[in-house]
Amino acid sequence: MKRGGRGIVLLGVVSFIVLSLGIPQTEAASSEIILRYAGNLPMDHFITRSQDLYAKLVMEKTKGKVKVEVYPTGQLFIDKDLVKALPAGAVDMAEVTCAQWTGIVPLWLYLDLALFFKDRAQWHKVVDSEIGEILKEEFEKKSGVKVLFWMDFGSSAIASKMPLRKLEDFKGKRIRGTGEIVLEAIKALGAAPVFMGGGEVYLALQRGTIDGANSGVSSFVERKYYEVTKYITLPDMTLGMFATLINKKKWDTLPADVQKAMLEAAVEAKQWTRMECEKADREGLVFLKEKGMDIYDPPEKEKQRWREVCKPLVDIFVKRGGDKTKMLLDMTEKIQ
């Protein structure tokens, strides 16, 4: 009894010290650092697999000192709630849709400029340049969250119930979009923009509530749009940028060698995600064609018409994005 009593007293003292220092008891009992990494996409999506890869790379590069626990499919928070949860420290890390953070960091509207970038190669050069660093710095300053690496989601296209081959074909069509800039782009093309969550689109297409939907090619496959639409138009409106983020206060508590290892792992994970994204887009189009969808890639002359009507979107970015917008636009012109 006495031994048990002393054990209880000792446990109480240890618990008091742990709580006083603000250290979770699970971490006090081990030198391992545990980081919870939230996600929202399905288990087999390449973005989720990228999260798993990053967790593995961090474990290897820190020699087991850091364990990143991945929680996909909205197990911790759904994507729109991460805008509040991550800065508050309710979760350590997350993969997020960048467009959902423009209310906090309007400069990130740049990432959604529709029909603005020439192709995927130019886009990668842009985010890997000083422009990407400026966007990261602005984000960290205003959100209290650090960007670890960018994640390609895929070229956005339009799945529709009727063919959209010319600018005139968009007139009056109800097209679903996400994000402020993309909705404005749909309006500029002559269609009526409709905002709704991804989970609502299938039924809306099936019922005829909307005529088409803008999203990534991989979404057309995962959400089975081929069952309720017949046509795909490939205007490459945006690339659909995601990012892996970490709470800044949590980041600042990590040892310098751990931070270095996590940034090294981030470079590898970013490159892997880009390759998997291109593969998913390519294989997705093959799959959708096999399902009987008519896939149309407009000729350059027609795409240029679409770009022209979308040019005013840049004015929205300049008006909302703050004093760094014109500098970013000037820098972009020099990157081909």
N, C-alpha and C positions, 0 to 999 in steps of 0.2 A: 504493500500500500504506500509506504513511504517513497519507494522508487517511482511508483506511478505518479505520486503527488509532485515529486521534484520534476518529473518529465513534463507534467502539465504546466508547472510554473515556468520551466525553461521554454516550452513552446509559446507560452503567453508572452515572454520577454522577446523572443525572436519575432513573433507576430507584431509586437508593438514597434520594434525597430524597423521592420519592413514597411509597416504602415506610415511611420514617421518620415521615412525617406521617400515615400510615394512610390515604392517598387512593388509590382504585383508579386504575390508569393510564389507563383509558378516560375518567375524569372529569378527570384532571390535564391531558389533552390538549385538553379543551374545558370551557367554563364551564357547559355543560348539566348539569342535575341529572337523574339517571335513577332512577326509583322503580319497583320491580317490584310489580305488583298481582295477587294470586292470586285465582282464582275456582273454582267447582266446577260451575256449571250449564251446560247446553248452549249452543252458540254463539248460537242464535236466541232464547234465553229473554230476557225483558225485563230480568231482573237483570243478565245479561251485557251487554246493550245499554246498561244504565245505567252499567256500568263503562266501556264505550267512550265514552259521552257525558262522563262525569266526566274521563276522560283528555284528551278534546278541549278541554273547558272550562278545565282547568288549563293546557294548552299555550297557549290563547288569552290567558287572564288573566295569565299570567307572561311573555307575549310570547316564547314559545319557550325560556324559561330552564329550565323543568321538563318533562321527558318522562316520562309515566306509561305503562309497558308492561303491558298486560293479558294475563294468562295464565289463560284460562278452562278449564273441564272438567277440573279437577284436574291440570293439567299440571305444577304445582310441588308442591302438597301437596293431599291430600284433606281435606275439611272438618274431620274430627275431629282430624287431625294439626296443624292450624293453631293449636290451643289451646297447643301447645308451640312450634311453629315461629315464630309471629309475635312473642311476647314475647322469644324468644331472638335475634331479628334475622335469622333464616334467610331471611326475606322482608320487604320493607318495608311492604306494605299487603295487605289482603285483604277480601273480602266474606265474611261468616260468618253462620251460624245462631246467633242469640243464646242459644237454649236449650242449646247445647253448652258454654257458658261459665259455667253456674250453679255448677259445682263450684268454680270460682275466685272467683266473685262471686255468692253465694247471693241477694243482693238482686235479681238479675236474674230470679228466679223470678216476680217481679211481671209481667214481660212475657208470661208464659205462663198467667196466671190464666184458667182456662176458664170461659166463660159469665159473665164478670164485667163486661165493658164492654157498654154498651147497643148501640152500633153503631160503625161505622168513623169517623164524624165525632167521636164522643166520644174514641175512641182517639187520633186525631190531635191533638185538643186536649190530651190528657194528655201525650203524648210531646213536644209543642211547649211545654209549660209548664215550671215550675220542677221538676216531677217528672222530666222528661227530663234536665234538667241534673244533678239529684242522682244519677240512675242513671249518667250519664256520669262524674261525678266519682268515684263509688264504684268504678266499673270501672277507671278510670285509676290510682287509688290502689292497687288490689289486683293489677292485672294487668301494669302497665308498658306498657299499650297505650292509645292515645287513640281515641275515637269521633269520626269525621268527620261521618257522617250516618246516620240510620236509613233502612232500606229495607223497604217493605212487600213481603211475599211473596204474600199473598192470604188471603182468608177460608178457614178450614179447614172441610171437610165430611167426610162419611163415605160412601164407596162400598161397597156391600154386595151380597151375593148374594140377600138377601131384604129386604122392606120394613121400615124402622125408623120407624114413625110415632108410636108412643106410648112412654112410659117403659118400660112392661111388655115391649115388643118387644126391649129390649136384654138381657133376662135370659138369662144363659148363653152369649151370643154371644161369639165370639173376635174381638176388634177390635184391629188393629195401631195403635200410637201411638208418638210420639217425645217424649222429654222427661219429666221427673219429674212435673210437674203434669198434663200431658195424660193420662198413663197412670193417674194417680189419678182423673182425671175420668171416664175410661172405666169404671173400677171403680165409681165412685159411681153411674153410670147403671145399673149392674147387669150389665155385660158383663165378660168376662175379658180384661184388657189383655195384649197381646203386643208385646214390643219387637223390632223388626227394622229393618235398613237399607232404604232406599227401593228399592234394586236387587233385594231379595229378595221384595218384595210381590207382584209379578205372578204368579210361580210359586206362591207360597203361596195366593193366591186361586184360581188355576187348579186346584190340587190339592185345595183344600178344607181346607188346613191352618188357614186363618183364614176367618172369615165376612165380614169387612169391614176397611176400612182408613181411618184418619183422615189427611188430608193437604190440601194446597191444591188448589183446582179445577184450576189450571194443571198440577199433577202428574198428575191423572187423564187429562188430554189427552196429555201428553208420554209417560207410561208406559203408555198404551193400556189403562187399567183397564176401559174400555167393552167390551173383548173378553172379560173374565172376570167382570164384575159387571153387574147389571141396574139397581140402584137407587142414588140419591144422596139423602142427607138433609142439609139445610142448617141445622145448629144454630148456625153461626158460633161455634164453640167458642173459637177464637183467630184473630187476624189473621195470625199467622206472621211474627214480626219478624226481619229480617236487619239487618246494619249493615256499613258500610265503616269499617275500622279502620286505624290506622297505628302502627307501633312508636314508642313514646314517645321513646326515645333518638334515633331517626332524625329525628323531628319537631323535637326541640330543636336539632338541627344546622342546620335550615333557616332562612334569613334571614327577618326579620319580614315583609317585603313578600311573600315566597313563601307564608308561613303565611296571611297575610290573603287572598291570591288563592285559595288552596286552600279556605279556609272559605267564601268567596263562591261558588266553584264547587260546594261541597257543598250549599248552600241550593238552588241551581238543580237539581242532580241529584236531590235528595230529592223536590222537587215533581214533577219529570218522572216519577220512579219511581212515585209515588203514582197519577198519572194512568194510566200504563201498566198498573199492577196492576189498577185498577178495570176497565180495558178488557179485560185478559186474563181476569179473572173473568167478565165479562159475555159476551164472545165464546166463552169456554170452555164456559159452560153451554149456549149455543145449539148449539155443535158437538156436545156430548155428547147433547143432546136429539135432534139429527139422527141420531146413531148409535143411537138407540133406547132411551136410558136414561130411566128414570122419575125425575123430579126433584121432590122433596117439600120444601117449606118449611113447617115446623110453624106452626100458629097461635100467637099470642102467649100464650094461656092454657096451651098445652102446653109452650112454651119456658120459661115461668115455673116449671113443675114441675121441669124439668131444672136450672134455676138453683138451685132450693131444695136439691136433693140434692147440688149441687156447692159449696154454701156452705162446708162444712168444709175445702175446699182452701185457703181463706184462712188457716186455722189452721196449715196446713203451711208456708205462706209466712211467717207470723209467727214460727213456731218456728225455721225455717231461715235466714230472711233477715237477722236481726240487729236492732240497736236503732233502725233507721230505718223499719222496716216499718209501724208504727202511724201514724207521721207521714205516710207515703205514702198509706195508706188514708184518713186524715182529709182529706188534700188532694184525693184522688180524688172523694170525696163531693160536693165543691163544684164539680166540673167536669161539666157536663151538655151 
